[in-house]
Amino acid sequence: MSTPSPAILVCGAIRPRLDRLEGALERIAGSAGVARVTMGFRARDELLVLVLEPTPGTDPGFGPAVAAAARLPGLRALDLAPSGSPDRLRDRALRSCDPVIVVESAKVAADRLRTFLEDPRYAAAPPAPLFPIRFETPESFLEVHKRDLAQGTLFVPWEEEKPAIGSNVRLDVFVPGDDAPVKALAKVIHHGDVAGPGFGTRVALSEVARKRLELASRRLQASASSKEFRHEPRVPARLDVAFSTGSEVGRAWTQDISRGGVFVATQTPPALGTAVELSLALPGGDAVKLAAEVVRVIGPEESAAKGFQQGCGLTFQDLSPEVRKRLEAFVEAVELAPMARVLLVDDAALYRRLLGDELASRGCEVIEAANGAEAFDKLVDELFALDLLVLDLVLPNTSGVELLDRIRRLGGETELVIAVVAGGADDPNVRRRVMVAGANEVMPKSMPVKEVADRLLALLPKR
């Protein structure tokens, strides 16, 4: 009687759920067909990983049922492991985890993890290094924007020690005439350039960052008055906000926000010039209270005539250092958010590069895997952050259809958008087989990469 592969369960943001972990571990260890449970914790993203090794004859799809029985909020089955020895699969799933605990007693295991998390030496991984990019003239920015940034690449002049190829960096792009830098995430792809010392990057521009660069390009090309443009660029954000004018109190939602102001969507905006006390609900903490002044009012007539959101624009007044720091952190987080996080699985390095570069130029953060084993590792690492999985059909150690079947049927993962891009995918029989296995879309590799990227991004929900 054969023994199926281990099941992998993962749970993000485990810290607030620690009080329920002991009971969940007891239910998991007591589930039918579970022979051994190994628990790991990955500190960089606070991910709990559980490896369930089954007894002989256990149903291969036992993972989702055990996850449901555990009754731990956020726990999901990731039963994606290809064939291989249980020890090897366990080690691969628990890679980068510390501590790793064999669960012999639910109470002892839960207490060990709690003790680890309470240790003051535990700290989140430091952020990627930050590099400023400055332009001496508007013409130099326009040239780089047209030649490089619009294509998703950027060369960083740097004479000191360079970050390793393949590592992630943060970029502050200072556009002439704009004090606030455009924030971007990037991956180092080469060292050196004919332009001088430095390193080349593949840049993942968010939609907000892309629009800011395009706006700056148009502004500089037209030599328009800077008064026509906001000095503090705004990012879209729907936040709960309460406002008081002294005589009136209201509650509404923000439409966008910057380091210097906010637009509040409301059908009853205060009059122009009104002093307002705001209580703004930023994520990750208590609401911030700050003073503001109404500097723009869009009433029903202008809203109907121009299609603008009805409401009012406010400029913040006399921000405290603490409030300013929280606002800047929130705006920066929105600016850095990639359009989508994509896992691209293909054994052909050239095609990964072509499609990966195209997706990166559209603002996506692209993660690559060359075979089923790498895909498994990246899925465990990135499941909660992935928006899109792109699969080839023919892969070393497995096939795209087998991996797709494990994700959908055995793993019970129905939310992740999955597309197959493969040779021969234009065959109606191949397309039918892949769609039945659970793909959202199937495309042939003969299709131009720009069209493939268009169709992939069209699969994603609008943000």
HELIX and SHEET records of a PDB file:
HELIX    1   1 ARG A   15  ARG A   20  5                                   6    
HELIX    2   2 LEU A   21  ALA A   29  1                                   9    
HELIX    3   3 ALA A   43  ASP A   45  5                                   3    
HELIX    4   4 PHE A   62  ALA A   70  1                                   9    
HELIX    5   5 PRO A   86  ALA A   93  1                                   8    
HELIX    6   6 ALA A  106  GLU A  118  1                                  13    
HELIX    7   7 PRO A  138  ARG A  147  1                                  10    
HELIX    8   8 LEU A  149  GLN A  151  5                                   3    
HELIX    9   9 GLU A  207  ALA A  222  1                                  16    
HELIX   10  10 SER A  226  GLU A  228  5                                   3    
HELIX   11  11 PRO A  300  LYS A  306  1                                   7    
HELIX   12  12 PRO A  321  LEU A  336  1                                  16    
HELIX   13  13 ALA A  349  SER A  361  1                                  13    
HELIX   14  14 GLY A  372  GLU A  382  1                                  11    
HELIX   15  15 GLY A  400  ASP A  405  1                                   6    
HELIX   16  16 ARG A  406  LEU A  410  3                                   5    
HELIX   17  17 PRO A  428  ALA A  437  1                                  10    
HELIX   18  18 VAL A  449  ALA A  458  1                                  10    
SHEET    1   A 5 LEU A  75  ALA A  77  0                                        
SHEET    2   A 5 ALA A   7  GLY A  12 -1                                        
SHEET    3   A 5 LEU A  47  PRO A  54 -1                                        
SHEET    4   A 5 VAL A  34  ARG A  42 -1                                        
SHEET    5   A 5 VAL A 100  VAL A 102 -1                                        
SHEET    1   B 5 LEU A 130  ARG A 134  0                                        
SHEET    2   B 5 ASN A 168  PHE A 174  1                                        
SHEET    3   B 5 VAL A 182  ASP A 193 -1                                        
SHEET    4   B 5 GLY A 196  ALA A 204 -1                                        
SHEET    5   B 5 THR A 153  PRO A 157 -1                                        
SHEET    1   C 7 VAL A 235  PRO A 236  0                                        
SHEET    2   C 7 VAL A 249  ILE A 257 -1                                        
SHEET    3   C 7 ASP A 240  SER A 244 -1                                        
SHEET    4   C 7 ALA A 275  LEU A 280 -1                                        
SHEET    5   C 7 VAL A 288  ILE A 298 -1                                        
SHEET    6   C 7 GLY A 311  GLN A 317 -1                                        
SHEET    7   C 7 GLY A 261  ALA A 265 -1                                        
SHEET    1   D 5 CYS A 364  ALA A 369  0                                        
SHEET    2   D 5 ALA A 340  VAL A 345  1                                        
SHEET    3   D 5 LEU A 388  LEU A 391  1                                        
SHEET    4   D 5 VAL A 417  ALA A 422  1                                        
SHEET    5   D 5 GLU A 441  PRO A 444  1                                        
SHEET    1   E 2 VAL A 394  LEU A 395  0                                        
SHEET    2   E 2 THR A 398  SER A 399 -1                                        
END                                                                             
